[in-house]
Amino acid sequence: MGHSTTQKVTAATLLVALGIIYGDIGTSPLYVMKAIVDKRPISELLVYGGISCVFWTLTFQTTFKYIILTLNADNHGEGGVFSLYALVKRFGKGRLVIPTILGAATLLADGIITPPISVASAVEGLEVIIPDIPTIPIVIAILSGIFLFQRFGTQKVGFFFGPAMVIWFSMLFILGFTQIINHPEILKCLNPMYAYRLLVEYPHGFWLLGAVFLCTTGAEALYSDLGHCGKNNIRITWVFVKICLVTNYLGQGAWLMSEQNNFLEGRNPFFKIMPDWFLLFGIAIATMAAIIASQALISGSFTLINEAISLNFWPRITLKNPTNNKGQIYIPSINLILWLGCVAMILYFKNSAHMEAAYGLAITLAMMMTTLLLMYYLYYRLRFNKYIILVIFMLFAFIEVSFFIANMKKFPEGGFVTLIISGLFFTVMYIIFFGRRLNNNFTKYVPLSNYRDLLVELSADNTYTKYATHLVYLTKADKTSEIEEKIMKSIFAKKPKRADVYWFLHIHRTEEPFTLDYEVIELINDKVIKVNINAGFRVQPKVELYFKNIIKDLVDNKELDLHIRPDGSSKYNSEPDFKFVVLEKFISFENEFSFKEGFLLNSYFTLKGLGVSDEKAFGLDKSDVVIEEIPLIFHPVTDLVLKRKLHIKNEE
């Protein structure tokens, strides 16, 4: 899934795209018009202007920015803020880390509010039939079911998503079309003058952009899901999706204009345009679409965290593959966090109207960060003319800053909730990225050549008991000629570790998503061997499995003598024995830090401790692993004043 940049376009792939990509955008007609009109008197300027704003937002923001421009920024077929970061990070000189973290954190916060707002909007349709029905328990039950189902993988129901969304979008189109026939003048509102007049002439019209923005919130998630379908499938299906969405918005507008009552009074135009006999079917289809929308966002969050781990933005945590499908990941801890977040949202906000007030603020930030990274991509990778880039940047900056200012009005109404959640995700990513960088800055590397003779001598020294036939260390050293000083100390200090072959394994994370290859450098023939494994940022490394395969290849190619000893030491078991030594660091008390360094490193090691251990993260079998704890002394205490008191004997 998502291997090549140009994926085939077939009826099946188009169906998959419909089922995965459009969850958030596809369910927006459930709440957008209701949010725009809300408690305001229904007037031509409000309705026409509102729909005009929605249409042009979908045109500029979704179609132009995401479908036409951003989908070009695919990293070997993969999309999303981290894929975009991987493409441009070498041009940004480190300046792009903060926008990337901010974009990812706000997108994760969006994953906590989208499922409850979509499901609640759909379930609240039941209030049309049964006015006093308690919707909160139903919403919580549906959300819990969705999260419970994640562990089994979405493969089982994935084939059902596409046809279900075809039914949903067709329903949107038919319902809208039947209303437009009754009030065809509504088509006038596609004229951008109505949007302009709403923002300029309508009292406090500018602030309505906060409600208008809800129609495009899913565009960011759409880009993240690029890898599942390929850009051509997304571009083709978007034509159908946009026609259905716009038709439905026009239909809701037509109903509002023919409605004599001046106020909505809590009614939702989405459900009011349905014939009475169809209501129950309509609510069922809407709920199904909301479930699919939630599923798409949850899968997107798992992919995002998996990339964050590989690019060192998140602590290493347990990942599972519920199916054999490459793109399918299940992350139990993230599943739990999202489930608790979604349930807390519905309990705190109680209904979709209150969630609309909070929704959109975080995602505006995500879009602004994508715009920033995209400009780097257009300039450095696609070599666009800088003046064209400036025009594009000014256009999106104007649109997104306007949306951001309008959404800031939501801050006291509940927008602060998603910003707090974004802040928590941001803090974790910041600490992990910069804490690890600081930790690596303090790691001392030494030339391997200094130890060549010593290693050969130790290996042949029979006065020491053999520690292992193959002794394997994971190293961070990029350069073949270097090795961490702590690894050499581990081999020679205290009780030297004698082995037949010393292996140094380096995992190099590539900027491509699914790379998996290796190179072998023999530093001393059959004695000291460095192996570089290149793994893409979407690959979950299984180091022991790779290592045993590499050894098998080397033996088969007669490049490695497996040391079957004539002295009888391999008499009872001809299998070579491996020992992986994992060096677990802890901060020694013998350090003096500045406040920032101390905070970053202590927080980094605390968060790292909450994640899975290195042997689990790298797929090492416990039976073959030795863990050594080593103190980290970054800044030894220098100004220690310790005086000795002379002991004077009492003379009798």
C-alpha positions in Angstrom: 0.0 0.0 0.0 1.4 3.4 -1.0 4.5 1.9 -2.5 4.7 3.8 -5.8 4.1 7.4 -6.6 1.8 6.6 -9.5 -0.9 4.2 -8.4 -3.2 2.6 -10.8 -6.7 4.1 -11.2 -9.4 1.4 -11.3 -13.0 1.2 -10.1 -11.7 -0.6 -7.0 -9.0 2.0 -6.2 -11.5 4.8 -6.7 -13.9 3.0 -4.2 -11.1 2.6 -1.7 -10.3 6.3 -2.0 -13.9 7.3 -1.4 -14.0 5.0 1.7 -10.7 6.3 3.3 -10.0 9.8 2.2 -13.2 11.9 2.7 -14.3 11.1 6.1 -14.0 14.5 7.7 -14.8 16.6 4.7 -17.6 14.3 3.7 -19.5 14.5 6.9 -19.2 18.3 7.2 -22.7 19.0 5.7 -24.0 17.5 9.0 -23.0 20.7 10.9 -21.6 23.5 8.7 -24.9 25.3 7.7 -26.3 24.8 11.2 -23.2 26.5 12.6 -23.4 29.4 10.1 -27.0 30.2 10.7 -27.2 29.1 14.4 -29.1 31.7 16.4 -29.1 34.3 13.7 -32.3 35.4 11.8 -32.5 33.7 8.5 -31.8 36.2 5.7 -30.8 36.2 2.1 -27.4 37.8 2.8 -26.6 35.2 5.6 -27.7 32.1 3.6 -26.3 33.2 0.2 -23.2 34.7 1.7 -22.6 31.6 3.9 -22.9 29.1 1.0 -20.8 31.4 -1.2 -18.0 31.4 1.5 -18.3 27.6 1.8 -18.0 27.1 -2.0 -15.0 29.4 -2.4 -13.3 27.9 0.7 -13.7 24.4 -0.8 -12.3 25.8 -4.1 -9.3 27.6 -2.8 -8.4 25.7 0.3 -9.3 22.1 -0.5 -9.1 22.0 -4.3 -6.3 24.4 -5.1 -4.1 24.1 -2.0 -4.5 20.4 -1.2 -5.8 18.5 -4.3 -3.8 20.4 -6.9 -0.6 21.6 -5.0 0.0 19.7 -1.8 -0.7 16.2 -3.3 2.4 16.8 -5.5 4.5 16.7 -2.4 4.5 12.9 -2.0 7.4 11.1 -0.5 7.5 7.9 -2.6 3.7 7.9 -2.6 3.3 8.9 1.1 1.8 12.1 2.3 1.3 14.0 5.6 3.2 16.6 7.5 6.1 14.2 8.5 6.6 13.0 4.9 6.7 16.7 3.8 9.2 17.4 6.5 11.4 14.5 5.4 11.3 15.9 1.8 12.4 19.5 2.8 14.3 19.1 6.1 17.8 19.4 4.6 16.8 22.7 3.0 15.4 24.2 6.2 18.6 24.0 8.3 16.7 22.9 11.4 14.2 25.8 11.2 11.4 23.5 10.1 11.3 21.3 13.2 9.0 23.5 15.2 6.4 24.0 12.3 6.4 20.2 11.7 5.8 19.4 15.4 3.1 22.1 15.6 1.4 20.7 12.5 1.5 17.1 13.8 0.3 18.0 17.3 -2.7 20.0 16.0 -3.6 17.2 13.6 -3.6 14.7 16.5 -5.8 17.1 18.5 -8.1 17.1 15.5 -8.3 13.3 15.8 -9.7 13.7 19.2 -12.6 16.2 18.3 -13.6 15.0 14.8 -15.0 11.6 15.8 -17.3 12.9 18.6 -18.5 15.9 16.5 -19.3 13.7 13.5 -21.0 10.9 15.4 -22.9 13.4 17.7 -24.2 15.4 14.7 -25.5 12.2 13.1 -27.0 10.7 16.2 -28.7 14.0 17.1 -30.8 13.5 14.0 -32.9 11.1 16.2 -34.1 14.1 18.2 -36.2 15.0 15.2 -38.1 11.8 15.7 -37.8 11.4 19.5 -37.3 14.9 21.0 -36.0 13.8 24.5 -33.8 10.9 23.5 -30.5 10.8 25.5 -27.9 11.1 22.8 -24.7 11.1 24.9 -24.8 7.4 25.9 -25.4 6.4 22.3 -22.5 8.5 21.0 -20.2 7.1 23.7 -21.3 3.5 22.8 -20.6 4.1 19.1 -17.2 5.7 19.7 -16.2 2.9 22.1 -17.2 0.3 19.5 -15.0 2.1 16.9 -11.9 2.1 19.2 -12.5 -1.4 20.4 -12.5 -2.6 16.8 -9.1 -1.1 16.0 -7.2 -4.1 17.4 -8.6 -6.4 14.6 -7.5 -4.1 11.8 -9.8 -2.3 9.4 -9.1 -4.8 6.6 -12.3 -6.8 7.5 -14.6 -3.8 7.0 -12.4 -1.8 4.6 -14.1 -3.2 1.5 -17.4 -2.0 2.9 -16.3 1.6 3.4 -16.1 2.6 -0.3 -19.7 1.5 -1.3 -21.0 3.0 2.0 -19.5 6.4 1.2 -20.9 6.1 -2.4 -24.4 5.8 -0.8 -23.6 8.7 1.5 -22.4 11.1 -1.2 -25.3 10.1 -3.5 -27.7 10.8 -0.7 -26.1 14.2 -0.2 -26.6 15.0 -3.9 -30.2 13.7 -4.2 -31.3 15.5 -1.1 -29.7 18.8 -2.2 -30.9 18.5 -5.8 -34.6 18.0 -4.7 -34.4 21.3 -2.7 -32.7 23.3 -5.5 -35.6 22.5 -7.9 -37.9 24.2 -5.4 -35.7 27.3 -5.1 -33.4 27.5 -8.2 -32.3 31.2 -7.4 -30.1 29.7 -4.7 -27.5 29.0 -7.5 -26.8 32.7 -7.6 -24.8 32.3 -4.4 -21.9 30.7 -6.2 -21.0 34.3 -7.2 -18.1 35.3 -4.9 -19.7 38.8 -4.5 -22.1 37.2 -1.9 -19.1 35.9 0.1 -17.6 39.4 0.0 -20.8 41.1 1.0 -21.3 38.7 4.0 -17.9 39.4 5.4 -18.1 43.2 4.8 -21.8 44.1 5.1 -23.3 41.6 7.5 -23.0 42.6 11.2 -19.9 40.8 12.6 -19.9 38.9 9.3 -16.1 38.3 9.5 -16.5 36.1 12.6 -18.7 33.7 10.6 -15.5 32.4 9.0 -15.1 30.3 12.1 -18.2 28.4 11.1 -17.4 28.4 7.4 -14.0 26.9 8.1 -15.6 23.7 9.3 -16.3 22.7 5.6 -12.5 22.2 4.9 -11.1 20.9 8.2 -10.6 17.4 6.7 -8.3 18.6 4.0 -5.2 18.1 6.2 -6.2 14.5 7.0 -6.9 14.0 3.2 -3.2 14.7 2.5 -2.1 12.4 5.3 -4.0 9.5 3.7 -2.3 10.0 0.3 -0.3 6.8 0.8 -3.4 4.6 1.0 -4.8 5.6 -2.4 -2.4 7.6 -4.6 -3.0 11.1 -5.8 -4.7 10.3 -9.1 -7.4 8.3 -7.3 -7.9 11.2 -4.9 -8.1 13.9 -7.6 -10.6 11.9 -9.7 -12.9 11.1 -6.7 -12.7 14.7 -5.5 -14.7 15.9 -8.5 -17.6 13.6 -7.5 -17.3 14.5 -3.8 -17.2 18.2 -4.4 -20.3 18.2 -6.6 -22.2 16.2 -4.0 -21.1 18.4 -1.1 -21.9 21.7 -2.9 -25.2 20.4 -4.1 -26.1 19.5 -0.6 -25.1 22.9 0.8 -27.2 24.6 -1.9 -30.1 22.3 -1.0 -29.8 23.3 2.7 -29.7 26.9 1.6 -32.8 26.5 -0.6 -34.7 25.0 2.3 -33.6 27.8 4.6 -34.9 30.4 2.0 -38.3 28.7 1.7 -38.6 28.4 5.5 -40.9 31.1 6.7 -39.7 30.7 10.3 -37.1 33.4 11.1 -34.9 31.2 13.3 -33.5 27.7 13.2 -34.4 27.1 16.9 -32.0 24.2 17.3 -33.1 22.4 14.1 -30.5 21.1 11.7 -31.1 22.0 8.0 -29.4 18.8 7.1 -32.1 16.6 8.5 -34.9 19.0 7.7 -34.3 18.6 3.9 -35.1 14.9 4.3 -38.6 13.6 3.6 -40.2 12.3 6.9 -40.4 8.7 5.6 -36.7 8.8 4.9 -35.5 10.3 8.2 -34.6 7.0 9.9 -32.6 5.8 6.8 -31.0 9.1 6.5 -29.9 9.1 10.2 -28.5 5.5 9.8 -26.5 6.4 6.7 -25.2 9.6 8.4 -24.1 7.6 11.5 -22.4 5.1 9.2 -20.6 7.9 7.4 -19.6 9.4 10.7 -18.1 6.1 11.9 -16.1 5.8 8.6 -14.9 9.4 9.1 -13.8 8.5 12.6 -12.0 5.4 11.3 -10.1 7.4 8.7 -8.9 9.8 11.4 -7.9 7.1 13.8 -5.9 5.2 11.1 -4.3 8.6 10.2 -3.3 9.2 13.8 -1.6 5.8 14.0 0.3 6.4 10.8 1.3 9.9 12.1 2.7 8.5 15.4 4.5 5.7 13.6 6.3 8.3 11.4 7.0 10.4 14.5 8.7 7.5 16.2 10.9 6.8 13.2 11.9 10.5 12.8 12.6 10.7 16.6 9.6 12.9 17.5 7.9 10.4 19.8 9.0 7.9 22.5 9.3 4.3 21.2 6.0 2.5 21.9 4.4 -0.8 21.1 3.2 -1.1 17.5 1.2 -3.9 16.1 0.3 -5.1 12.6 -3.3 -6.5 12.8 -3.1 -7.6 9.2 -0.4 -8.3 6.6 -1.2 -5.1 4.9 1.8 -2.7 4.9 -0.1 0.4 5.7 -2.1 -1.1 8.6 -0.7 -0.2 12.1 -2.4 -0.5 15.4 -0.9 1.4 18.4 -2.6 0.3 21.6 -1.4 3.3 23.7 -2.5 5.9 21.1 -5.8 4.1 20.7 -6.4 4.4 24.4 -5.4 8.1 24.5 -7.7 8.9 21.5 -10.6 6.9 23.0 -10.3 8.7 26.4 -10.0 12.0 24.6 -13.1 11.5 22.5 -15.2 10.3 25.4 -14.0 13.3 27.5 -15.0 15.6 24.6 -18.6 14.4 24.4 -18.9 14.5 28.2 -17.5 18.0 28.4 -19.3 19.6 25.4 -22.5 17.5 25.7 -23.6 18.1 22.1 -22.3 18.9 18.6 -23.4 22.6 18.7 -20.9 23.2 21.6 -18.2 21.2 19.8 -18.7 23.3 16.7 -17.7 26.3 18.9 -14.4 24.6 19.8 -13.7 22.9 16.5 -11.4 24.3 13.8 -9.0 26.4 15.9 -6.3 23.7 16.2 -6.6 22.6 12.6 -6.1 26.1 11.2 -2.6 26.0 12.8 -1.9 22.7 11.1 -2.9 24.1 7.8 -0.6 27.2 8.3 2.3 24.9 9.1 1.7 22.8 6.0 1.6 26.0 3.9 5.0 26.9 5.3 6.6 23.5 4.6 4.9 23.5 1.1 6.5 26.7 0.1 10.0 25.2 0.9 8.9 22.2 -1.2 7.8 24.2 -4.2 10.9 26.3 -4.1 13.7 23.8 -3.4 12.2 20.6 -4.9 9.9 21.7 -7.7 12.0 24.8 -8.5 9.0 27.1 -8.8 9.7 30.8 -9.7 10.0 32.6 -6.4 7.5 35.3 -7.4 4.9 32.6 -8.2 5.6 31.1 -4.7 5.2 34.5 -3.1 1.8 35.0 -4.8 0.7 31.5 -3.7 2.0 32.1 -0.2 0.3 35.5 0.1 -3.0 34.0 -1.0 -2.9 31.1 1.5 -1.5 33.3 4.2 -4.4 35.8 3.7 -7.1 33.0 3.7 -5.6 31.0 6.7 -4.7 34.0 8.8 -8.3 35.2 8.3 -9.6 31.8 9.4 -7.3 31.7 12.3 -8.4 35.2 13.6 -12.1 34.2 13.2 -11.4 30.9 15.0 -9.7 32.7 17.9 -13.2 33.9 18.9 -13.8 30.2 19.7 -11.0 30.2 22.3 -13.2 30.9 25.3 -16.1 28.9 23.9 -14.0 25.7 24.0 -11.3 26.2 21.5 -8.8 26.3 24.4 -9.5 22.5 24.9 -8.1 21.5 21.5 -5.2 24.0 22.0 -4.4 22.4 25.4 -4.4 18.9 23.8 -2.2 20.2 20.9 0.1 21.7 23.5 0.5 18.4 25.3 1.3 16.5 22.1 3.7 19.4 21.1 5.5 19.2 24.4 6.1 15.5 24.1 7.5 15.8 20.6 9.6 18.8 21.5 11.2 17.1 24.5 11.8 13.8 22.6 13.4 15.5 19.5 15.5 18.1 21.3 16.3 15.9 24.3 17.6 13.2 22.0 19.6 15.8 20.0 21.1 17.1 23.2 21.9 13.6 24.4 23.5 12.8 21.1 25.6 16.0 21.3 27.1 14.7 24.5 27.8 11.3 23.0 31.5 10.9 22.5 32.9 9.1 19.4 36.4 7.6 19.2 38.3 6.2 16.1 37.8 2.4 15.8 41.4 2.1 14.5 42.6 2.9 18.1 41.2 -0.4 19.2 41.9 -2.8 16.3 44.9 -4.5 17.8 43.3 -4.7 21.2 40.2 -6.4 19.8 42.2 -9.0 17.9 44.3 -9.6 21.0 41.3 -10.0 23.3 39.5 -12.3 20.9 42.5 -14.7 20.9 43.2 -14.4 24.7 42.2 -17.8 26.2 42.8 -16.6 29.7 39.4 -15.0 29.5 36.2 -17.0 29.3 34.5 -16.5 26.0 31.5 -14.1 26.5 29.8 -15.0 23.1 30.7 -16.2 19.7 29.1 -13.2 18.1 28.9 -10.0 20.3 26.6 -7.4 18.8 26.3 -3.7 19.7 23.8 -1.2 18.3 25.7 2.0 17.4 24.6 5.5 16.5 27.9 6.2 14.7 27.2 7.2 11.1 30.9 7.2 10.1 32.4 3.7 9.5 35.6 4.7 11.2 34.0 5.8 14.5 32.4 4.1 17.4 30.9 5.4 20.7 33.4 5.5 23.5 30.9 3.9 25.9 30.8 0.8 23.6 34.6 0.4 23.8 34.4 0.8 27.6 31.7 -1.9 27.7 34.0 -4.3 25.9 37.2 -3.6 27.8 36.2 -2.2 31.2 35.9 -4.3 34.4 35.6 -7.8 33.0 36.6 -7.7 29.2 34.1 -9.3 26.9 35.9 -11.9 24.7 34.2 -12.9 21.5 35.1 -14.4 18.1 33.4 -11.7 16.1 32.5 -8.1 17.2 29.6 -6.7 15.3 28.5 -3.0 15.3 25.0 -2.5 13.9 23.9 0.9 12.8 20.2 1.6 11.9 20.0 4.5 9.4 16.5 6.0 9.0 16.0 7.1 5.3 13.9 9.9 4.0 12.0 7.4 1.9 9.1 5.5 3.6 9.7 1.8 2.8 13.5 1.4 2.2 15.0 -1.8 3.6 18.6 -2.7 2.6 22.0 -3.1 4.2 25.7 -2.9 3.6 28.6 -4.8 5.3 32.0 -3.3 6.0 34.6 -5.8 7.4 37.0 -3.6 9.4 39.1 -6.6 10.5 38.5 -9.8 8.4 36.1 -12.1 10.2 36.8 -10.2 13.5 35.3 -6.7 13.5 32.3 -6.1 11.2 30.1 -3.0 10.8 26.7 -3.4 9.3 24.6 -0.4 8.2 20.8 -1.2 7.9 18.9 1.4 5.9 15.2 1.4 7.0 12.5 3.8 5.8 10.6 6.0 8.2 7.5 3.8 7.9 9.4 0.5 8.5 9.2 -1.1 12.0 12.7 -2.5 12.5 13.2 -6.2 13.5 16.9 -6.0 14.0 17.5 -9.6 15.2 15.6 -11.0 12.2 17.6 -8.8 9.8 20.9 -9.7 11.5 20.4 -13.5 11.3 19.4 -13.1 7.6 22.5 -11.0 7.0 24.7 -13.6 8.6 23.1 -16.4 6.5 23.8 -14.4 3.4 27.4 -13.8 4.4 27.9 -17.6 5.1 26.2 -18.6 1.9 28.4 -16.3 -0.1 31.5 -17.8 1.8 32.3 -14.3 3.2 32.1 -15.3 6.8 33.5 -18.2 8.8 31.0 -19.1 11.5 33.7 -20.2 13.9 32.7 -23.8 14.4 35.6 -24.6 16.8 37.9 -27.6 16.5 38.4 -27.3 20.3 35.1 -29.0 20.8 33.3 -25.9 22.2 30.7 -26.2 19.5 30.4 -30.0 19.8 27.0 -30.1 21.5 25.4 -27.1 19.6 26.7 -26.1 16.2 24.5 -23.0 16.2 26.5 -19.9 16.7 25.5 -18.0 19.8 24.7 -14.3 19.6 24.7 -11.7 22.4 23.2 -8.3 21.8 24.5 -5.8 24.3 22.0 -2.9 24.8 23.5 0.1 26.7 20.8 1.8 28.8 21.8 5.2 29.8 20.9 7.1 33.0 21.8 10.6 34.1 24.5 10.4 36.7 24.4 12.6 39.8 27.8 13.9 38.9 26.4 16.5 36.5 26.0 20.2 36.5 23.4 21.4 34.0 21.9 24.7 33.0 18.2 24.8 33.8 17.1 24.2 30.2 19.6 21.3 29.6 18.6 19.7 32.9 14.9 20.0 32.2 15.2 18.7 28.6 17.4 15.7 29.5 15.4 14.7 32.6 12.1 15.0 30.8 13.6 13.1 27.8 14.7 10.1 29.9 11.4 10.1 31.9 9.4 10.0 28.6 11.8 7.4 27.2 11.3 5.3 30.3 7.5 5.3 29.6 8.0 3.9 26.2 9.1 0.4 25.3 12.7 -0.7 25.9 15.3 -0.6 23.1 15.3 -4.4 22.8 11.5 -4.4 22.2 11.7 -1.4 19.9 14.4 -3.0 17.7 12.8 -6.5 17.7 15.5 -8.3 19.8 14.7 -11.6 21.6 15.1 -11.2 25.4 17.1 -14.5 25.6 19.8 -13.0 23.4 20.0 -9.6 25.1 22.2 -8.3 27.9 21.3 -4.8 29.2 24.0 -2.7 30.7 23.2 0.4 32.7 25.8 3.2 32.1 25.8 6.6 33.9 25.9 9.6 31.6 28.2 12.3 32.7 27.7 15.3 30.5 29.0 18.2 32.7 31.0 16.9 35.6 30.9 19.0 38.7 33.9 21.3 38.5 33.7 23.7 41.5 33.6 21.0 44.2 35.2 22.2 47.4 35.9 19.3 49.7 38.4 19.9 52.5 40.1 17.2 54.5 40.3 17.6 58.2 43.5 16.2 59.8 42.8 13.9 62.6 45.0 14.9 65.6 45.7 12.2 68.1 45.2 13.1 71.8 48.6 13.0 73.4 48.4 11.7 77.0 
